[in-house]
Amino acid sequence: AAFVSLYVRTDRDRVGFHGVLAAVVSGLAGVTVGLGFALGHVAPTADHVIAHFRLNVLGLLGLSIVGVVSQFYPPAVGVLPHSGDRTALASIVALAAGLWVEAAGRLAGNDGVATAGLGVGFTGALAFAYASRARSVLAPRGGDAGRQRRRKRRRPAERPQ
């Protein structure tokens, strides 16, 4: 409830907030499944336990990391093509949707739906990897470009008066 209140009050101009919100939703879903195990409403079958595990680890923890990375290292600082907020948001949406579809498929006992969710999540992971790589590839520094900048700064001081 605290994060939802913070999310509603902010201007939401950063993509990272969406990742953390998706993490909170995943964590709540994981806790709900866990309570179902504890109270006896959900049978602890292998698929149900995997869904619970993935909602908590990949959802709560993983999507929190994706959101924080997108918040503090914005994708627009990179120079790779199509690296921007849209790519970061698409990766968050695909990761979250894939995880939730997979969990729903596992909880319903439908392997086809779970596999489709894995595919969507994998696509989101590839998009996040690309956006993360774009964050680490900055405009060229050093080499000839760096020497050119340093020479331009020194020239006025080197001229005799």
Z-matrix of the N, CA and C atoms (Angstrom, degrees):
N
C 1 1.448
C 2 1.531 1 110.63
N 3 1.327 2 116.65 1 -35.58
C 4 1.465 3 119.63 2 -178.80
C 5 1.523 4 110.87 3 -66.37
N 6 1.338 5 117.13 4 -42.94
C 7 1.461 6 118.45 5 -179.59
C 8 1.518 7 111.07 6 -69.34
N 9 1.314 8 117.78 7 -38.22
C 10 1.472 9 120.22 8 178.80
C 11 1.522 10 109.50 9 -61.94
N 12 1.336 11 117.63 10 -40.45
C 13 1.461 12 121.01 11 176.69
C 14 1.524 13 110.79 12 -62.05
N 15 1.331 14 116.99 13 -44.42
C 16 1.460 15 121.20 14 177.42
C 17 1.523 16 110.81 15 -63.46
N 18 1.324 17 116.83 16 -41.07
C 19 1.470 18 121.78 17 -179.54
C 20 1.527 19 110.84 18 -63.07
N 21 1.318 20 117.25 19 -40.98
C 22 1.473 21 121.18 20 -179.07
C 23 1.522 22 110.43 21 -69.17
N 24 1.331 23 117.95 22 -36.67
C 25 1.464 24 120.67 23 -176.47
C 26 1.522 25 114.12 24 -78.08
N 27 1.313 26 118.40 25 -20.47
C 28 1.462 27 120.36 26 -177.28
C 29 1.525 28 110.90 27 -82.73
N 30 1.329 29 115.89 28 164.26
C 31 1.464 30 119.39 29 -179.64
C 32 1.529 31 111.84 30 -81.59
N 33 1.320 32 118.79 31 -8.43
C 34 1.465 33 125.00 32 174.91
C 35 1.523 34 113.67 33 55.52
N 36 1.319 35 117.92 34 36.85
C 37 1.459 36 119.33 35 178.12
C 38 1.525 37 111.93 36 -85.32
N 39 1.311 38 118.14 37 -5.68
C 40 1.456 39 122.06 38 177.44
C 41 1.523 40 109.77 39 -105.97
N 42 1.304 41 116.39 40 139.20
C 43 1.459 42 122.33 41 -176.49
C 44 1.527 43 111.53 42 -68.35
N 45 1.309 44 117.75 43 -30.67
C 46 1.451 45 121.70 44 -174.63
C 47 1.511 46 114.82 45 -57.98
N 48 1.328 47 117.56 46 -31.13
C 49 1.466 48 119.93 47 179.19
C 50 1.526 49 111.38 48 -59.92
N 51 1.317 50 117.41 49 -34.49
C 52 1.464 51 120.74 50 -179.18
C 53 1.529 52 110.73 51 -67.65
N 54 1.324 53 117.00 52 -36.97
C 55 1.456 54 120.35 53 177.77
C 56 1.518 55 112.20 54 -65.40
N 57 1.315 56 116.35 55 -42.30
C 58 1.466 57 119.58 56 179.43
C 59 1.526 58 110.36 57 -68.92
N 60 1.335 59 117.73 58 -36.96
C 61 1.468 60 120.05 59 176.07
C 62 1.526 61 110.50 60 -63.00
N 63 1.326 62 117.62 61 -42.58
C 64 1.467 63 120.83 62 176.97
C 65 1.528 64 110.43 63 -62.46
N 66 1.329 65 117.25 64 -35.68
C 67 1.461 66 121.19 65 177.42
C 68 1.524 67 111.08 66 -65.06
N 69 1.324 68 116.76 67 -41.94
C 70 1.468 69 120.64 68 178.65
C 71 1.528 70 110.13 69 -62.73
N 72 1.326 71 116.98 70 -43.85
C 73 1.471 72 120.71 71 178.69
C 74 1.530 73 110.10 72 -62.38
N 75 1.327 74 117.25 73 -42.72
C 76 1.467 75 120.71 74 178.59
C 77 1.524 76 111.16 75 -63.75
N 78 1.320 77 116.49 76 -41.97
C 79 1.456 78 119.89 77 177.99
C 80 1.517 79 112.43 78 -62.14
N 81 1.323 80 116.39 79 -41.63
C 82 1.469 81 119.61 80 177.26
C 83 1.525 82 111.28 81 -63.62
N 84 1.333 83 116.64 82 -40.03
C 85 1.468 84 119.80 83 177.68
C 86 1.530 85 110.36 84 -65.37
N 87 1.332 86 117.17 85 -41.31
C 88 1.458 87 120.59 86 178.35
C 89 1.517 88 112.35 87 -63.94
N 90 1.327 89 116.61 88 -40.68
C 91 1.468 90 120.61 89 177.32
C 92 1.526 91 110.41 90 -65.39
N 93 1.319 92 116.95 91 -38.62
C 94 1.468 93 120.70 92 178.76
C 95 1.527 94 110.78 93 -62.33
N 96 1.325 95 116.77 94 -43.83
C 97 1.469 96 119.89 95 177.71
C 98 1.531 97 109.68 96 -64.52
N 99 1.327 98 117.65 97 -42.01
C 100 1.459 99 121.10 98 178.35
C 101 1.522 100 112.53 99 -62.27
N 102 1.327 101 116.44 100 -40.78
C 103 1.470 102 119.37 101 175.56
C 104 1.523 103 110.94 102 -64.65
N 105 1.331 104 115.80 103 -36.08
C 106 1.468 105 119.27 104 175.69
C 107 1.520 106 111.40 105 -60.86
N 108 1.341 107 117.04 106 -39.02
C 109 1.466 108 120.29 107 175.27
C 110 1.525 109 110.37 108 -63.05
N 111 1.330 110 115.98 109 -48.24
C 112 1.464 111 121.11 110 -174.93
C 113 1.523 112 112.34 111 -64.86
N 114 1.326 113 116.49 112 -37.52
C 115 1.462 114 120.22 113 -177.32
C 116 1.523 115 113.17 114 -89.41
N 117 1.322 116 116.81 115 -5.00
C 118 1.457 117 120.24 116 177.74
C 119 1.515 118 114.82 117 84.79
N 120 1.329 119 117.96 118 11.14
C 121 1.464 120 120.54 119 179.57
C 122 1.526 121 112.32 120 -84.24
N 123 1.321 122 117.08 121 -22.45
C 124 1.462 123 122.30 122 -179.86
C 125 1.523 124 107.48 123 -123.11
N 126 1.327 125 115.96 124 127.27
C 127 1.461 126 120.28 125 178.80
C 128 1.530 127 109.19 126 -73.21
N 129 1.325 128 117.66 127 133.10
C 130 1.470 129 119.85 128 -178.30
C 131 1.534 130 112.65 129 -79.82
N 132 1.322 131 116.48 130 62.55
C 133 1.465 132 120.70 131 176.00
C 134 1.526 133 108.99 132 -75.20
N 135 1.311 134 115.70 133 169.96
C 136 1.469 135 120.22 134 -178.26
C 137 1.526 136 111.06 135 -59.92
N 138 1.332 137 117.53 136 -45.35
C 139 1.466 138 120.15 137 -179.73
C 140 1.525 139 111.81 138 -64.29
N 141 1.321 140 117.36 139 -38.60
C 142 1.465 141 120.31 140 179.97
C 143 1.527 142 111.06 141 -67.59
N 144 1.326 143 116.20 142 -40.56
C 145 1.467 144 120.01 143 179.13
C 146 1.530 145 110.29 144 -66.34
N 147 1.335 146 117.10 145 -40.19
C 148 1.469 147 120.28 146 177.52
C 149 1.529 148 110.33 147 -63.42
N 150 1.331 149 116.93 148 -42.16
C 151 1.473 150 119.97 149 178.23
C 152 1.528 151 110.33 150 -61.54
N 153 1.328 152 116.85 151 -44.08
C 154 1.464 153 121.74 152 178.70
C 155 1.536 154 110.50 153 -60.89
N 156 1.316 155 116.44 154 -46.45
C 157 1.465 156 122.11 155 -179.94
C 158 1.525 157 110.98 156 -61.32
N 159 1.318 158 117.41 157 -47.67
C 160 1.460 159 121.00 158 -176.40
C 161 1.530 160 111.46 159 -69.31
N 162 1.320 161 117.91 160 -36.30
C 163 1.467 162 119.58 161 177.00
C 164 1.525 163 111.00 162 -63.20
N 165 1.324 164 116.38 163 -38.08
C 166 1.463 165 119.23 164 -178.72
C 167 1.523 166 112.84 165 -80.71
N 168 1.318 167 117.57 166 -47.46
C 169 1.467 168 119.62 167 -174.89
C 170 1.525 169 110.93 168 -79.24
N 171 1.323 170 117.30 169 -55.34
C 172 1.464 171 119.25 170 -179.04
C 173 1.521 172 111.76 171 -76.41
N 174 1.322 173 116.52 172 -32.37
C 175 1.462 174 119.57 173 -179.09
C 176 1.514 175 112.56 174 -79.51
N 177 1.314 176 116.26 175 -68.25
C 178 1.466 177 120.24 176 -176.33
C 179 1.530 178 111.44 177 -63.98
N 180 1.304 179 117.21 178 -51.85
C 181 1.463 180 119.99 179 -177.19
C 182 1.531 181 111.88 180 -77.04
N 183 1.321 182 116.65 181 -51.20
C 184 1.465 183 120.47 182 -175.20
C 185 1.512 184 113.91 183 -64.42
N 186 1.317 185 117.66 184 -47.56
C 187 1.466 186 119.93 185 179.95
C 188 1.526 187 111.82 186 -69.05
N 189 1.339 188 117.22 187 -28.14
C 190 1.472 189 119.10 188 173.25
C 191 1.521 190 110.30 189 -63.46
N 192 1.318 191 116.12 190 -43.27
C 193 1.466 192 120.00 191 178.84
C 194 1.518 193 110.48 192 -64.00
N 195 1.327 194 117.03 193 -44.69
C 196 1.469 195 120.70 194 178.61
C 197 1.528 196 110.19 195 -59.79
N 198 1.326 197 117.22 196 -43.60
C 199 1.460 198 120.61 197 179.41
C 200 1.515 199 112.87 198 -64.50
N 201 1.325 200 116.58 199 -42.94
C 202 1.467 201 120.16 200 -179.46
C 203 1.527 202 110.48 201 -67.80
N 204 1.324 203 117.46 202 -40.76
C 205 1.467 204 119.99 203 177.54
C 206 1.522 205 109.84 204 -61.49
N 207 1.325 206 116.72 205 -43.14
C 208 1.471 207 119.94 206 179.42
C 209 1.522 208 111.71 207 -68.49
N 210 1.320 209 117.18 208 -29.41
C 211 1.461 210 121.08 209 -179.92
C 212 1.528 211 111.65 210 -73.36
N 213 1.322 212 116.47 211 -47.73
C 214 1.461 213 119.92 212 -172.23
C 215 1.523 214 114.43 213 -94.08
N 216 1.312 215 116.98 214 -16.65
C 217 1.465 216 121.48 215 175.37
C 218 1.517 217 107.92 216 -126.85
N 219 1.320 218 118.03 217 78.55
C 220 1.464 219 120.33 218 -174.14
C 221 1.525 220 111.70 219 -60.66
N 222 1.335 221 116.83 220 141.43
C 223 1.461 222 120.10 221 -176.76
C 224 1.518 223 113.56 222 -67.52
N 225 1.300 224 118.84 223 -17.23
C 226 1.466 225 121.35 224 -176.94
C 227 1.524 226 112.86 225 -72.44
N 228 1.343 227 118.61 226 -10.01
C 229 1.457 228 119.63 227 179.85
C 230 1.522 229 112.01 228 -77.12
N 231 1.313 230 117.99 229 -15.54
C 232 1.458 231 121.68 230 -179.26
C 233 1.514 232 112.05 231 -81.43
N 234 1.326 233 115.21 232 169.57
C 235 1.460 234 120.17 233 -178.78
C 236 1.524 235 112.43 234 -115.65
N 237 1.321 236 118.93 235 4.14
C 238 1.461 237 120.45 236 178.34
C 239 1.527 238 109.80 237 -72.43
N 240 1.328 239 117.17 238 149.15
C 241 1.467 240 119.23 239 179.76
C 242 1.530 241 111.17 240 -63.01
N 243 1.296 242 115.52 241 143.93
C 244 1.469 243 124.05 242 178.52
C 245 1.524 244 112.94 243 62.88
N 246 1.318 245 117.88 244 19.95
C 247 1.460 246 119.19 245 175.03
C 248 1.520 247 107.12 246 -93.51
N 249 1.293 248 115.26 247 111.95
C 250 1.449 249 119.93 248 -178.68
C 251 1.509 250 110.39 249 -169.79
N 252 1.307 251 115.52 250 -170.00
C 253 1.458 252 120.72 251 -177.94
C 254 1.524 253 112.34 252 -64.02
N 255 1.325 254 117.50 253 -33.49
C 256 1.472 255 119.39 254 -179.96
C 257 1.525 256 111.39 255 -64.96
N 258 1.314 257 116.67 256 -42.14
C 259 1.464 258 119.91 257 178.37
C 260 1.522 259 110.38 258 -65.54
N 261 1.322 260 116.92 259 -42.27
C 262 1.463 261 120.44 260 178.78
C 263 1.522 262 110.99 261 -63.69
N 264 1.329 263 117.19 262 -43.41
C 265 1.462 264 120.26 263 178.78
C 266 1.520 265 110.74 264 -65.73
N 267 1.329 266 117.48 265 -41.05
C 268 1.466 267 120.46 266 178.14
C 269 1.526 268 110.74 267 -61.88
N 270 1.328 269 117.15 268 -38.59
C 271 1.464 270 119.37 269 179.06
C 272 1.525 271 111.03 270 -67.08
N 273 1.322 272 117.35 271 -39.97
C 274 1.467 273 120.52 272 178.66
C 275 1.523 274 110.56 273 -64.89
N 276 1.327 275 116.38 274 -44.89
C 277 1.471 276 120.46 275 -179.85
C 278 1.527 277 110.11 276 -62.81
N 279 1.331 278 117.48 277 -44.89
C 280 1.464 279 120.31 278 -178.82
C 281 1.530 280 111.33 279 -66.65
N 282 1.324 281 117.21 280 -40.95
C 283 1.466 282 119.86 281 177.75
C 284 1.526 283 111.27 282 -61.94
N 285 1.325 284 116.48 283 -48.72
C 286 1.466 285 120.34 284 -177.99
C 287 1.526 286 111.14 285 -67.05
N 288 1.324 287 116.80 286 -47.32
C 289 1.468 288 119.76 287 -178.71
C 290 1.524 289 110.66 288 -62.86
N 291 1.324 290 116.86 289 -42.85
C 292 1.460 291 119.62 290 178.61
C 293 1.515 292 112.23 291 -61.33
N 294 1.320 293 116.24 292 -42.67
C 295 1.462 294 120.38 293 178.91
C 296 1.523 295 111.17 294 -63.89
N 297 1.322 296 116.34 295 -45.41
C 298 1.464 297 119.91 296 -177.96
C 299 1.525 298 111.75 297 -68.10
N 300 1.321 299 117.64 298 -38.86
C 301 1.473 300 120.36 299 177.44
C 302 1.525 301 109.69 300 -66.17
N 303 1.325 302 116.50 301 -42.27
C 304 1.467 303 118.93 302 177.85
C 305 1.525 304 111.09 303 -61.62
N 306 1.328 305 117.25 304 -45.95
C 307 1.466 306 120.71 305 -179.71
C 308 1.525 307 110.86 306 -62.36
N 309 1.329 308 116.51 307 -42.14
C 310 1.470 309 119.54 308 178.29
C 311 1.523 310 110.56 309 -62.74
N 312 1.326 311 117.15 310 -41.20
C 313 1.461 312 120.34 311 177.94
C 314 1.515 313 112.07 312 -63.37
N 315 1.321 314 116.57 313 -42.18
C 316 1.469 315 119.54 314 179.25
C 317 1.526 316 111.34 315 -67.40
N 318 1.325 317 116.93 316 -40.98
C 319 1.467 318 119.75 317 179.60
C 320 1.528 319 111.61 318 -67.46
N 321 1.345 320 116.72 319 -31.56
C 322 1.467 321 120.91 320 178.95
C 323 1.524 322 111.95 321 -86.38
N 324 1.324 323 117.16 322 -8.92
C 325 1.456 324 120.27 323 -178.71
C 326 1.516 325 113.63 324 77.34
N 327 1.323 326 117.40 325 23.47
C 328 1.461 327 122.61 326 -178.55
C 329 1.531 328 108.54 327 -107.21
N 330 1.329 329 115.82 328 103.04
C 331 1.466 330 120.23 329 -177.23
C 332 1.521 331 112.75 330 -66.53
N 333 1.324 332 117.92 331 -32.12
C 334 1.466 333 120.83 332 179.59
C 335 1.521 334 111.65 333 -64.06
N 336 1.313 335 116.62 334 -43.41
C 337 1.467 336 120.78 335 178.83
C 338 1.528 337 109.91 336 -66.87
N 339 1.332 338 116.77 337 -41.07
C 340 1.465 339 120.09 338 178.82
C 341 1.526 340 110.85 339 -62.67
N 342 1.320 341 116.92 340 -40.55
C 343 1.467 342 120.50 341 178.77
C 344 1.523 343 111.28 342 -66.91
N 345 1.326 344 116.93 343 -39.90
C 346 1.473 345 120.11 344 176.66
C 347 1.526 346 110.25 345 -61.75
N 348 1.321 347 116.92 346 -41.09
C 349 1.462 348 120.66 347 176.92
C 350 1.516 349 112.15 348 -62.07
N 351 1.333 350 116.52 349 -39.31
C 352 1.467 351 119.84 350 176.57
C 353 1.526 352 110.86 351 -61.81
N 354 1.324 353 116.79 352 -40.00
C 355 1.466 354 120.35 353 179.04
C 356 1.515 355 112.47 354 -64.37
N 357 1.325 356 116.33 355 -43.79
C 358 1.471 357 120.24 356 178.79
C 359 1.529 358 109.97 357 -65.42
N 360 1.320 359 116.51 358 -42.00
C 361 1.461 360 120.16 359 178.11
C 362 1.516 361 112.53 360 -63.80
N 363 1.332 362 116.87 361 -38.35
C 364 1.463 363 120.43 362 177.71
C 365 1.523 364 110.92 363 -64.77
N 366 1.327 365 116.35 364 -39.42
C 367 1.465 366 120.34 365 176.14
C 368 1.529 367 110.28 366 -61.41
N 369 1.330 368 116.42 367 -42.68
C 370 1.462 369 120.36 368 176.73
C 371 1.519 370 112.14 369 -63.03
N 372 1.330 371 116.89 370 -37.57
C 373 1.464 372 120.40 371 178.32
C 374 1.525 373 110.96 372 -65.54
N 375 1.332 374 116.77 373 -39.79
C 376 1.466 375 119.75 374 176.77
C 377 1.530 376 110.91 375 -64.26
N 378 1.332 377 116.57 376 -41.92
C 379 1.470 378 119.86 377 178.65
C 380 1.526 379 110.67 378 -64.44
N 381 1.332 380 117.28 379 -39.84
C 382 1.464 381 120.23 380 177.90
C 383 1.526 382 110.63 381 -66.04
N 384 1.329 383 117.08 382 -39.90
C 385 1.467 384 120.16 383 177.67
C 386 1.526 385 110.52 384 -61.81
N 387 1.322 386 117.16 385 -41.33
C 388 1.465 387 120.34 386 178.26
C 389 1.528 388 110.39 387 -64.69
N 390 1.340 389 116.58 388 -45.75
C 391 1.467 390 119.94 389 179.92
C 392 1.531 391 110.50 390 -64.17
N 393 1.327 392 117.43 391 -36.10
C 394 1.466 393 120.47 392 177.87
C 395 1.517 394 110.96 393 -67.99
N 396 1.309 395 116.27 394 -39.71
C 397 1.468 396 119.88 395 176.82
C 398 1.523 397 110.12 396 -64.45
N 399 1.322 398 116.50 397 -38.92
C 400 1.465 399 120.38 398 179.24
C 401 1.521 400 110.88 399 -63.10
N 402 1.329 401 117.61 400 -32.21
C 403 1.462 402 120.69 401 178.68
C 404 1.522 403 111.41 402 -67.60
N 405 1.326 404 116.46 403 -30.39
C 406 1.461 405 119.07 404 -176.38
C 407 1.524 406 112.94 405 -90.76
N 408 1.324 407 118.03 406 -11.96
C 409 1.464 408 121.31 407 177.53
C 410 1.515 409 107.35 408 -97.92
N 411 1.305 410 116.05 409 102.40
C 412 1.458 411 121.08 410 -178.08
C 413 1.516 412 109.59 411 -99.00
N 414 1.292 413 115.84 412 176.18
C 415 1.464 414 120.77 413 175.71
C 416 1.524 415 108.67 414 -57.51
N 417 1.323 416 117.90 415 149.14
C 418 1.468 417 120.71 416 -175.99
C 419 1.524 418 111.95 417 -56.26
N 420 1.325 419 114.70 418 134.62
C 421 1.462 420 121.61 419 175.12
C 422 1.508 421 107.88 420 -131.27
N 423 1.286 422 116.06 421 154.27
C 424 1.450 423 119.69 422 179.00
C 425 1.517 424 110.66 423 75.00
N 426 1.320 425 116.75 424 -166.95
C 427 1.457 426 120.41 425 179.89
C 428 1.515 427 110.94 426 60.20
N 429 1.317 428 117.04 427 -148.90
C 430 1.463 429 121.72 428 -179.19
C 431 1.519 430 112.04 429 -64.34
N 432 1.338 431 116.31 430 -39.28
C 433 1.462 432 118.55 431 -178.36
C 434 1.522 433 110.68 432 -62.45
N 435 1.333 434 117.10 433 -39.84
C 436 1.454 435 120.08 434 179.19
C 437 1.519 436 112.22 435 -67.43
N 438 1.342 437 117.09 436 -39.93
C 439 1.461 438 120.40 437 178.63
C 440 1.517 439 111.25 438 -66.07
N 441 1.319 440 116.33 439 -38.73
C 442 1.468 441 120.31 440 179.31
C 443 1.524 442 109.84 441 -60.70
N 444 1.327 443 117.42 442 -44.04
C 445 1.467 444 120.15 443 -179.82
C 446 1.519 445 110.89 444 -64.50
N 447 1.336 446 117.28 445 -42.26
C 448 1.466 447 119.88 446 -179.05
C 449 1.521 448 110.99 447 -65.74
N 450 1.333 449 117.78 448 -39.63
C 451 1.464 450 120.42 449 178.42
C 452 1.509 451 111.44 450 -63.55
N 453 1.304 452 117.07 451 -40.19
C 454 1.464 453 119.86 452 -179.71
C 455 1.518 454 110.51 453 -63.17
N 456 1.313 455 117.02 454 -35.57
C 457 1.460 456 119.49 455 179.88
C 458 1.526 457 111.50 456 -72.81
N 459 1.324 458 118.89 457 -31.77
C 460 1.461 459 121.69 458 -176.06
C 461 1.521 460 113.10 459 -83.03
N 462 1.280 461 119.27 460 -27.62
C 463 1.460 462 121.36 461 -173.11
C 464 1.523 463 114.23 462 -53.51
N 465 1.304 464 119.95 463 -47.96
C 466 1.469 465 117.14 464 -179.03
C 467 1.528 466 112.53 465 -60.57
N 468 1.301 467 119.30 466 -33.76
C 469 1.456 468 121.70 467 -178.54
C 470 1.524 469 111.56 468 -76.13
N 471 1.342 470 119.17 469 -25.54
C 472 1.457 471 122.54 470 -177.26
C 473 1.524 472 113.12 471 -82.62
N 474 1.293 473 119.64 472 -17.46
C 475 1.470 474 122.02 473 -178.01
C 476 1.526 475 110.24 474 -71.92
N 477 1.328 476 115.88 475 135.35
C 478 1.474 477 117.60 476 176.74
C 479 1.521 478 110.54 477 -70.92
N 480 1.281 479 116.10 478 144.83
C 481 1.471 480 121.07 479 -177.71
C 482 1.492 481 111.55 480 -93.34
